[in-house]
Amino acid sequence: MTYSGDRILLGSQRESQVSKFRPWVLFVVPAIAILFNFYIPLFFHFLGFLDLPLLVTVYFALMRRSPIAGTFIGAFIGLAQDSLAKNPLGQYGIVKTLVGYFAASVGLRFDVDHPFIRLLLGFFFFFFHEFFSWVLARALLGQQVDFDLMSTLVLGILNAVVALFLFHFLDRLRETI
Amino acid sequence: MDSLLNRYRNVTVLVLVIMAQLVLLAYQVKSGNDVRLIRVWAVTAVTPLARTLEGIRSGVTNFIGNYITLHDTRQQNREIREQLGKLKMENQFLRSELSTADRARALSVFQSRTQSRTLAARVIGTGAGAGSKVVFVDRGSVSGVEKGMAVVTPDGIVGKVIAAFPVTSEVVLVTDSSFAAGVISQKSHAHGILRGQGSGTCRVEGVQNEEKVEVGEWFYTSGDDRVFPKGMPAGQVKVVRPGSPFEEIFVEPSGLQNGLEEVLIVLEGVHQMVPDAPNASAAAVHLQSPPPADPSIPQAPSTTAAAPAGTDADRLRNRYKAIGESQNHKFGEGLPGSKPPDFNAPITAKPKPPVAVPPTPPADPQ
């Protein structure tokens, strides 16, 4: 993989290459991410902060550069996550749908191979995800949950750092056309 | 129209997908029902993978554990005569193994002693999502588990079953913000509601400011919620402060303190008494001070000026001894049926016999 130097914004639509993935990658990687969240924190509590399904959603949406694909990827991963949590089905689904859509839209305009952009997007979408989940829980579901700003910011930074390495690893699975 | 839809195709799809999920969400909130089919599919798809992972992990852990044990044993045989330090390392390893065995034994002992009918289960996964307070256990409706059943360990309550799938159950932990259970304090028997806060501590609500609850006091389940049988330890009070309108009480849940690997699902709960005495592990032994002397009862003269007060039995023995001496009665002598000393008569001090002066030895003639 080669990063495109210091450029952050794409000059034209032609520069935005759509990354293709083998079909099994699109199923296996989210499944592993969900399984990771389901199983690993049981033994390594400190890894509970990682939201791998979110990072995988962001990555595929960014790389596919298609808002419709991003929407569906986010919806499927979010609903799968909902069905393994105690949330009503749709809580994570709606938030991740929006994340997928916006990540794909961002992918059309920015050079998402740039490490700094990836770091920034990882942080932004984690914060967006947590904040919107909180809004949804309070406004739609009437749950009395608190939003811990400092904790969310710190976790956002940690997830962004993990996203940088994860995206680098996932780049090996893509086929650029 | 087609060109309009084509132009706003992305946004249209987004709105449709979100609307569909909003309808799904609204249906669940409005009807209070869950879309069980989708959950069953997801859980059924994921739990076999989790079971496989757990099996691999257990196998690898056991294999490595056994290998290390054998390796240490061989090494110990070689070096036992030379290095005592190696034995200490071995001892350390065995202690950790023992604690694991003790935990399993404690669970088994608790299960056999408790009157409630319980089912042992193993935790195989946590709920998806950062900071999730939900776990999955490897027992489900096939084993008789039902939604709403209590989940406990010998240390205390853990949570309750919120969904029972065929071979798996979903358990919401006591620390989850949606968790609530009826509790009662150990000393003042103040009733309250234990609620999770999404963090490591829980909060007890509904306790009046007038109720006296102390730091270190234990809360037990009250049985009011019809989920947890009465008398199960819930947690120990860490912080108490007056609040409005109720006291603010923060409790450290005891059921989650020693990790969460094996749990018991209460199939049929039987209420128990809330113990009056403090918990054995945290109990301090206090000896009460002796009761004040009754002025109407004459005290027996002390045999020695510096004799310690002793127990009540000691004092009673001294008193009887003094009564016997004042009435020239010797206990243990006399035939059966002979007159006993009058224990109601006042004790009169007996004059001490004069000390005999030994005769001075004759002077040496030399």
Boltz contact constraints between the chains, C-beta under 6 A:
constraints:
  - contact:
      token1: [A, 34]
      token2: [B, 128]
      max_distance: 6.0
  - contact:
      token1: [A, 35]
      token2: [B, 49]
      max_distance: 6.0
  - contact:
      token1: [A, 37]
      token2: [B, 128]
      max_distance: 6.0
  - contact:
      token1: [A, 38]
      token2: [B, 46]
      max_distance: 6.0
  - contact:
      token1: [A, 38]
      token2: [B, 125]
      max_distance: 6.0
  - contact:
      token1: [A, 38]
      token2: [B, 128]
      max_distance: 6.0
  - contact:
      token1: [A, 39]
      token2: [B, 50]
      max_distance: 6.0
  - contact:
      token1: [A, 39]
      token2: [B, 53]
      max_distance: 6.0
  - contact:
      token1: [A, 39]
      token2: [B, 125]
      max_distance: 6.0
  - contact:
      token1: [A, 41]
      token2: [B, 126]
      max_distance: 6.0
  - contact:
      token1: [A, 42]
      token2: [B, 126]
      max_distance: 6.0
  - contact:
      token1: [A, 48]
      token2: [B, 131]
      max_distance: 6.0
  - contact:
      token1: [A, 49]
      token2: [B, 130]
      max_distance: 6.0
  - contact:
      token1: [A, 51]
      token2: [B, 130]
      max_distance: 6.0
  - contact:
      token1: [A, 67]
      token2: [B, 10]
      max_distance: 6.0
  - contact:
      token1: [A, 68]
      token2: [B, 10]
      max_distance: 6.0
  - contact:
      token1: [A, 68]
      token2: [B, 13]
      max_distance: 6.0
  - contact:
      token1: [A, 71]
      token2: [B, 13]
      max_distance: 6.0
  - contact:
      token1: [A, 71]
      token2: [B, 14]
      max_distance: 6.0
  - contact:
      token1: [A, 71]
      token2: [B, 17]
      max_distance: 6.0
  - contact:
      token1: [A, 75]
      token2: [B, 17]
      max_distance: 6.0
  - contact:
      token1: [A, 80]
      token2: [B, 42]
      max_distance: 6.0
  - contact:
      token1: [A, 81]
      token2: [B, 128]
      max_distance: 6.0
  - contact:
      token1: [A, 83]
      token2: [B, 38]
      max_distance: 6.0
  - contact:
      token1: [A, 83]
      token2: [B, 39]
      max_distance: 6.0
  - contact:
      token1: [A, 83]
      token2: [B, 42]
      max_distance: 6.0
  - contact:
      token1: [A, 84]
      token2: [B, 42]
      max_distance: 6.0
  - contact:
      token1: [A, 84]
      token2: [B, 128]
      max_distance: 6.0
  - contact:
      token1: [A, 85]
      token2: [B, 127]
      max_distance: 6.0
  - contact:
      token1: [A, 85]
      token2: [B, 128]
      max_distance: 6.0
  - contact:
      token1: [A, 85]
      token2: [B, 129]
      max_distance: 6.0
  - contact:
      token1: [A, 86]
      token2: [B, 134]
      max_distance: 6.0
  - contact:
      token1: [A, 86]
      token2: [B, 162]
      max_distance: 6.0
  - contact:
      token1: [A, 86]
      token2: [B, 172]
      max_distance: 6.0
  - contact:
      token1: [A, 88]
      token2: [B, 25]
      max_distance: 6.0
  - contact:
      token1: [A, 88]
      token2: [B, 28]
      max_distance: 6.0
  - contact:
      token1: [A, 89]
      token2: [B, 24]
      max_distance: 6.0
  - contact:
      token1: [A, 89]
      token2: [B, 35]
      max_distance: 6.0
  - contact:
      token1: [A, 89]
      token2: [B, 38]
      max_distance: 6.0
  - contact:
      token1: [A, 90]
      token2: [B, 21]
      max_distance: 6.0
  - contact:
      token1: [A, 90]
      token2: [B, 24]
      max_distance: 6.0
  - contact:
      token1: [A, 90]
      token2: [B, 25]
      max_distance: 6.0
  - contact:
      token1: [A, 93]
      token2: [B, 21]
      max_distance: 6.0
  - contact:
      token1: [A, 94]
      token2: [B, 18]
      max_distance: 6.0
  - contact:
      token1: [A, 94]
      token2: [B, 21]
      max_distance: 6.0
  - contact:
      token1: [A, 97]
      token2: [B, 17]
      max_distance: 6.0
  - contact:
      token1: [A, 97]
      token2: [B, 18]
      max_distance: 6.0
  - contact:
      token1: [A, 101]
      token2: [B, 14]
      max_distance: 6.0
  - contact:
      token1: [A, 145]
      token2: [B, 177]
      max_distance: 6.0
